[in-house]
Amino acid sequence: MTSPFRGSLVALPTPFLRGELDLPRLVDLIERQVEAGTDGVVVCGTTGEAPTLTDFERRSVVHAAVEAARGRLQVVAGVGTNSTARTIEQCRFATATGVDGVLVVTPYYNRPGRRGLVAHFRAVAESTSLPLVLYNVPARTGADLEADAVAELHGACENVVAIKECAGVERARELRRRCAIDVLCGEDAHIAEFLAAGAVGAVNVVGNVAPRAVAELVRCAGPDGAPRRAAERTAYLAPLVRDLFLETNPVPVKHALARLGLCEADVRLPLVGLEPRSADRLETTLAEAGLLAATA
């Protein structure tokens, strides 16, 4: 199976209003990405606060996203949990909704070893006919899906077609040497470097606030792209990337979207709202980027 995922895939937050899902705002966020030329969106991932969502809420978000996209951009559903059985259950539901693919994070907290990781991902891959994107983010999960395990999974499971990699550019290069799996950058600060190293796209947060700039960066940063324009876009985005990670994602990006009038800043415990000092800095950066009117 060939991976269909290329370009800018924006990791959307899950909008809340007084603690409940705000699906109309989710639809608005997706429409904005369509208009900006974004290639795809990821829902129910890290930025989507997936661990705080009930199963019913996850399913509601995925279903709403597919309906809103209407085939105009790709929808990838985060289905990973630290339970293989529950991950398979989420995967089967997502498959039935008509999503374009599923994103499966390494199981967190229980910290399986290599054999457990391979067994987990094989079981999930066998439960769906959809393209499956592995998601390696050891800083969040405490488990690192190393390149040899990725190569084994890509060779054994036809639908394991891509990996969202958050373990650095050198890991991306190692993956390219080991196997033909498509690599998607999972680190907003290093999109251009990943693409120069052979990545085919980026699952990113900054595209929530500057979707056109990110889509252009991804188009320009590859080996056959426009390096000067890629450097310009990288320089423009760098302050935004820096300040969207001042505190734990998605707290800053939700604050930014709230200031842009796109959704509420609400996050769910154990996350809390942005510290005032961080909020001031982020808002200044948004203004300097031309995204928010400067305040006196």
C-alpha positions as CSV (number, residue, x, y, z in Angstrom):
1,M,0.0,0.0,0.0
2,T,1.3,3.5,-0.9
3,S,1.0,6.2,1.7
4,P,-1.4,8.9,0.6
5,F,-0.1,11.4,3.2
6,R,1.9,14.3,1.9
7,G,2.4,18.0,2.7
8,S,1.0,19.9,5.7
9,L,-1.3,17.9,8.0
10,V,-2.4,20.2,10.8
11,A,-3.0,18.7,14.2
12,L,-6.3,20.3,15.3
13,P,-7.3,21.0,18.9
14,T,-10.6,19.8,20.2
15,P,-12.7,22.9,20.9
16,F,-14.6,22.9,24.1
17,L,-17.3,25.3,25.4
18,R,-18.0,25.2,29.1
19,G,-16.4,21.8,29.3
20,E,-18.4,20.2,26.5
21,L,-17.4,19.5,22.9
22,D,-17.9,22.5,20.6
23,L,-18.4,20.7,17.3
24,P,-19.5,23.8,15.3
25,R,-16.2,25.4,16.1
26,L,-14.4,22.2,14.9
27,V,-16.2,22.5,11.6
28,D,-15.1,26.1,11.3
29,L,-11.5,25.1,12.0
30,I,-11.6,22.5,9.3
31,E,-13.2,25.0,6.8
32,R,-10.3,27.4,7.5
33,Q,-7.8,24.7,6.7
34,V,-9.5,23.8,3.5
35,E,-9.5,27.5,2.4
36,A,-5.8,27.8,3.3
37,G,-4.7,24.8,1.1
38,T,-3.8,22.5,3.9
39,D,-3.4,18.9,2.7
40,G,-5.0,17.2,5.8
41,V,-6.0,17.5,9.4
42,V,-5.3,15.2,12.3
43,V,-8.0,15.0,15.0
44,C,-7.9,13.3,18.4
45,G,-4.2,13.4,18.7
46,T,-1.9,15.1,21.2
47,T,-3.1,18.6,20.3
48,G,-6.7,17.3,20.4
49,E,-6.3,16.3,24.1
50,A,-7.3,12.7,23.2
51,P,-6.5,11.2,26.6
52,T,-9.2,13.5,28.2
53,L,-11.9,12.5,25.7
54,T,-14.5,9.8,26.4
55,D,-15.0,7.2,23.7
56,F,-18.3,8.8,22.7
57,E,-16.5,12.2,22.4
58,R,-13.7,10.7,20.3
59,R,-16.2,9.2,18.0
60,S,-18.2,12.4,17.8
61,V,-15.1,14.4,16.8
62,V,-14.0,11.9,14.2
63,H,-17.5,11.7,12.6
64,A,-17.8,15.5,12.6
65,A,-14.4,16.0,11.0
66,V,-15.1,13.5,8.2
67,E,-18.5,15.2,7.5
68,A,-16.9,18.7,7.5
69,A,-14.0,17.7,5.3
70,R,-16.2,16.2,2.6
71,G,-13.2,14.8,0.8
72,R,-11.6,18.3,0.3
73,L,-8.7,17.4,2.6
74,Q,-7.6,14.3,4.3
75,V,-8.7,13.4,7.8
76,V,-6.5,11.3,10.0
77,A,-7.9,10.1,13.3
78,G,-5.8,9.5,16.3
79,V,-6.9,6.2,17.8
80,G,-3.9,5.3,20.0
81,T,-4.2,4.5,23.7
82,N,-2.1,2.5,26.1
83,S,-4.4,-0.4,25.7
84,T,-4.2,-2.5,22.6
85,A,-7.8,-3.7,22.8
86,R,-9.1,-0.2,23.2
87,T,-6.9,1.1,20.4
88,I,-8.3,-1.6,18.1
89,E,-11.9,-0.6,19.2
90,Q,-11.2,3.0,18.3
91,C,-9.5,2.0,15.1
92,R,-12.5,0.0,13.9
93,F,-14.9,2.9,14.6
94,A,-12.7,5.3,12.8
95,T,-12.5,2.9,9.8
96,A,-16.3,2.8,9.7
97,T,-16.5,6.6,9.5
98,G,-14.6,6.9,6.3
99,V,-11.4,8.6,7.6
100,D,-8.4,8.5,5.3
101,G,-6.1,7.0,7.8
102,V,-5.4,6.4,11.5
103,L,-2.6,7.7,13.7
104,V,-1.4,5.3,16.4
105,V,0.8,6.6,19.2
106,T,3.2,4.3,21.1
107,P,1.5,3.1,24.2
108,Y,2.2,5.5,27.1
109,Y,2.8,5.0,30.8
110,N,3.1,1.2,30.7
111,R,6.3,1.5,28.6
112,P,6.4,-1.7,26.6
113,G,9.7,-3.0,25.3
114,R,10.5,-3.6,21.6
115,R,8.7,-6.9,21.4
116,G,5.6,-5.4,23.0
117,L,5.6,-2.4,20.7
118,V,5.9,-4.5,17.6
119,A,3.1,-6.8,18.8
120,H,0.9,-3.9,19.6
121,F,1.2,-2.2,16.3
122,R,0.8,-5.4,14.3
123,A,-2.4,-6.2,16.2
124,V,-3.8,-2.7,15.4
125,A,-2.7,-2.8,11.8
126,E,-4.4,-6.2,11.3
127,S,-7.6,-4.7,12.6
128,T,-8.1,-2.2,9.8
129,S,-7.6,-1.9,6.0
130,L,-6.8,1.8,6.4
131,P,-3.3,3.3,6.0
132,L,-1.8,3.4,9.4
133,V,0.6,6.2,10.6
134,L,2.9,5.2,13.5
135,Y,3.4,8.0,16.0
136,N,6.7,8.1,17.9
137,V,6.9,10.8,20.6
138,P,9.1,9.3,23.3
139,A,9.2,12.6,25.3
140,R,5.5,12.2,25.9
141,T,5.1,8.5,26.1
142,G,8.2,7.1,27.7
143,A,8.5,4.6,24.9
144,D,10.7,4.9,21.8
145,L,9.8,3.1,18.6
146,E,13.3,2.7,17.2
147,A,14.2,2.5,13.5
148,D,14.7,-1.3,13.4
149,A,11.3,-1.9,14.9
150,V,9.7,0.5,12.4
151,A,11.4,-1.3,9.5
152,E,10.1,-4.6,10.8
153,L,6.5,-3.3,11.0
154,H,6.7,-1.7,7.6
155,G,7.9,-4.9,6.1
156,A,5.3,-7.1,7.9
157,C,2.2,-4.9,7.6
158,E,1.2,-3.6,4.2
159,N,-0.8,-0.8,5.7
160,V,1.9,0.6,8.0
161,V,2.8,3.3,5.5
162,A,4.1,6.3,7.4
163,I,5.5,7.5,10.7
164,K,5.1,10.8,12.5
165,E,8.5,11.1,14.0
166,C,9.3,13.3,17.0
167,A,12.8,11.9,17.9
168,G,14.9,14.2,15.8
169,V,16.3,14.7,12.3
170,E,18.9,12.0,12.7
171,R,16.2,9.5,13.4
172,A,14.4,10.6,10.3
173,R,17.6,10.0,8.3
174,E,18.1,6.6,9.9
175,L,14.5,5.6,9.0
176,R,15.1,6.6,5.4
177,R,18.2,4.3,5.4
178,R,16.4,1.4,7.0
179,C,13.2,1.2,5.0
180,A,10.9,2.9,2.5
181,I,8.3,4.1,5.1
182,D,7.2,7.7,4.6
183,V,8.4,10.0,7.3
184,L,6.3,12.9,8.5
185,C,8.0,15.5,10.7
186,G,6.5,15.8,14.1
187,E,8.6,18.7,15.3
188,D,7.4,22.1,14.2
189,A,10.8,23.7,14.7
190,H,12.5,21.3,12.3
191,I,10.1,21.0,9.4
192,A,12.6,22.2,6.7
193,E,15.3,20.0,8.1
194,F,13.1,16.9,8.1
195,L,12.0,17.5,4.5
196,A,15.6,18.0,3.4
197,A,16.3,14.6,5.1
198,G,13.7,12.9,3.0
199,A,10.4,13.5,4.9
200,V,7.3,13.9,2.8
201,G,5.3,16.2,5.0
202,A,4.7,17.5,8.5
203,V,2.1,16.9,11.2
204,N,2.2,20.3,12.7
205,V,0.6,22.6,15.3
206,V,1.7,26.0,14.0
207,G,-0.6,25.5,11.0
208,N,-3.5,26.2,13.2
209,V,-2.5,29.9,13.3
210,A,-0.6,30.2,10.0
211,P,-1.9,27.5,7.7
212,R,-0.9,29.1,4.4
213,A,2.6,29.7,5.5
214,V,3.1,26.1,6.7
215,A,1.6,24.7,3.5
216,E,4.0,26.8,1.5
217,L,6.9,25.8,3.6
218,V,6.2,22.1,3.1
219,R,5.9,22.6,-0.7
220,C,9.2,24.6,-0.8
221,A,11.4,22.7,1.6
222,G,11.9,19.4,-0.2
223,P,14.9,18.5,-2.3
224,D,13.3,19.8,-5.5
225,G,11.7,22.8,-3.9
226,A,12.6,26.5,-3.5
227,P,15.2,26.7,-0.7
228,R,15.3,30.5,-0.5
229,R,11.5,30.7,0.0
230,A,11.6,27.8,2.4
231,A,14.2,29.7,4.5
232,E,11.9,32.8,4.4
233,R,8.9,30.8,5.6
234,T,10.9,29.1,8.3
235,A,12.1,32.5,9.6
236,Y,8.6,33.8,9.6
237,L,7.2,30.8,11.5
238,A,10.1,30.4,14.0
239,P,8.8,32.9,16.6
240,L,5.3,31.4,16.3
241,V,6.6,27.9,16.8
242,R,8.7,29.0,19.8
243,D,5.8,30.6,21.6
244,L,3.2,27.9,20.7
245,F,5.3,25.7,22.9
246,L,5.9,28.0,25.8
247,E,3.7,25.7,27.8
248,T,2.3,22.3,27.3
249,N,0.6,21.8,23.9
250,P,-2.3,22.6,23.2
251,V,-2.6,25.3,25.9
252,P,-0.8,28.0,23.9
253,V,-2.4,27.2,20.5
254,K,-5.9,27.2,22.1
255,H,-5.1,30.6,23.6
256,A,-3.9,31.8,20.2
257,L,-7.0,30.5,18.4
258,A,-9.2,32.2,21.0
259,R,-7.5,35.5,20.4
260,L,-8.1,35.0,16.7
261,G,-11.8,34.4,17.4
262,L,-11.7,30.8,16.2
263,C,-12.5,28.8,19.3
264,E,-12.5,29.1,23.1
265,A,-9.2,28.7,25.0
266,D,-10.8,26.0,27.2
267,V,-8.6,23.0,28.0
268,R,-9.4,20.1,30.3
269,L,-7.7,19.2,33.6
270,P,-5.0,18.3,34.3
271,L,-4.1,21.1,31.8
272,V,-4.9,24.7,32.8
273,G,-5.0,28.0,30.9
274,L,-1.9,29.9,29.8
275,E,0.1,31.8,32.4
276,P,-0.4,35.6,32.0
277,R,3.3,36.2,31.1
278,S,3.2,33.5,28.4
279,A,-0.1,34.9,27.1
280,D,1.4,38.4,26.7
281,R,4.4,37.0,24.9
282,L,2.4,34.9,22.6
283,E,0.0,37.7,21.7
284,T,2.9,40.0,21.0
285,T,4.3,37.4,18.6
286,L,0.9,36.9,16.9
287,A,0.8,40.7,16.4
288,E,4.3,40.8,15.0
289,A,3.4,38.0,12.6
290,G,0.5,40.1,11.3
291,L,-2.0,37.7,12.7
292,L,-3.4,39.8,15.5
293,A,-3.9,43.6,15.8
294,A,-1.3,45.1,18.1
295,T,-2.6,46.3,21.4
296,A,-1.6,49.6,23.0
